[in-house]
Structures are given as C-alpha cells and as structure tokens.
Amino acid sequence: MKIPNKFILGGQEITVTHVNQIDGDLMGDCCIWDSTIKIADNYKGRPQSDGSKVNTFYHELTHLILDTMGEFELSTNEKFVSTFSSF
C-alpha cells in the first residue's frame, strides 16, 4: 500500500510526512490540531520496514479518527488503538 501524502478526514486536510526519527523513539506521531501524521523512517536506530510504516500509518489514522470524534480518552488507550488499527 502506498501511504498518501495528504487526505481528508472529517473535512480537514491531513498532511503525512516521513521524518528520520521521532523524539521519544516513536514509530509515528499525529496531531489533530496541526492536521499532521509523522512516520519515522528509523525506529530505535534501525530502519522501519515498509510494512511497519503502513501499520504505523493506520495506527496514527485511528488516533486521528477517534480525536475527530471527540473520543480523546479512547484515543489515549494504546491497546485499543493498536488492536483496532490492525483491522
């Protein structure tokens, strides 16, 4: 799957960027207020595989969907987000 550079979610344009690494050794990060998803090319000093980047994209997308819905508590439940995003 090709990860999009931009897409619309709830009427908001979301920009997806690939960065070398994310502080805190994260695989990805998102912010509904900034309309962004960041995907790390490297995780803990090692390259992240294409499949892992796709999984990271869906994980961050799930956070944004929940945030758009106002489900902030559910969005902070990493177990739920990880499981749901794998479907």
C-alpha positions as CSV (number, residue, x, y, z in Angstrom):
1,M,0.0,0.0,0.0
2,K,1.2,3.5,-0.8
3,I,0.8,5.8,2.1
4,P,-0.8,9.1,1.0
5,N,0.9,12.4,1.3
6,K,-2.5,14.1,2.1
7,F,-6.0,13.0,2.7
8,I,-9.3,14.5,4.0
9,L,-10.6,13.4,7.4
10,G,-13.8,14.9,8.7
11,G,-13.5,17.8,6.3
12,Q,-9.9,18.5,7.4
13,E,-6.9,18.1,5.2
14,I,-4.3,15.9,6.9
15,T,-0.6,16.0,5.8
16,V,1.5,12.9,6.1
17,T,5.3,13.4,6.4
18,H,8.2,11.0,6.7
19,V,10.9,12.0,9.2
20,N,14.2,10.5,10.0
21,Q,13.3,9.8,13.7
22,I,10.8,11.0,16.2
23,D,11.8,12.1,19.7
24,G,11.0,9.5,22.3
25,D,11.7,6.6,20.0
26,L,8.2,6.7,18.5
27,M,7.3,4.9,15.2
28,G,4.8,7.6,14.4
29,D,3.0,10.6,15.8
30,C,-0.1,12.6,15.0
31,C,-1.8,15.8,15.9
32,I,-5.4,16.6,15.0
33,W,-4.8,20.3,15.9
34,D,-1.9,20.5,13.4
35,S,-3.6,18.2,10.9
36,T,-0.5,16.0,10.7
37,I,0.8,12.5,10.8
38,K,4.5,11.9,11.1
39,I,6.0,8.5,10.3
40,A,9.6,7.7,11.4
41,D,11.9,6.2,8.8
42,N,14.0,4.9,11.7
43,Y,12.9,3.4,15.0
44,K,15.5,3.0,17.8
45,G,18.3,3.5,15.4
46,R,17.1,0.9,12.8
47,P,15.2,1.4,9.5
48,Q,11.5,0.8,9.8
49,S,10.3,-1.6,7.1
50,D,7.6,-0.5,4.6
51,G,5.1,-2.9,6.2
52,S,5.8,-1.4,9.6
53,K,5.4,2.1,8.2
54,V,1.9,1.1,6.8
55,N,0.9,-0.3,10.2
56,T,2.2,3.0,11.8
57,F,0.1,5.0,9.3
58,Y,-3.1,3.1,10.2
59,H,-2.3,3.4,14.0
60,E,-1.9,7.2,13.7
61,L,-5.0,7.4,11.5
62,T,-7.0,5.6,14.2
63,H,-5.9,8.2,16.7
64,L,-7.0,11.0,14.4
65,I,-10.4,9.4,13.8
66,L,-11.0,9.0,17.5
67,D,-9.8,12.6,18.1
68,T,-12.1,13.9,15.4
69,M,-15.0,12.0,17.1
70,G,-14.1,13.7,20.4
71,E,-13.2,10.3,21.9
72,F,-10.0,11.6,23.5
73,E,-10.0,9.0,26.3
74,L,-10.3,6.1,23.9
75,S,-7.6,7.7,21.7
76,T,-5.2,7.5,24.6
77,N,-5.9,3.8,25.1
78,E,-2.9,2.4,23.1
79,K,-4.0,-1.2,23.5
80,F,-7.4,-0.3,21.8
81,V,-5.8,1.8,19.1
82,S,-3.2,-0.8,18.3
83,T,-5.7,-3.6,18.1
84,F,-8.4,-1.6,16.2
85,S,-5.8,-0.2,13.7
86,S,-4.7,-3.8,12.8
87,F,-8.1,-4.5,11.4
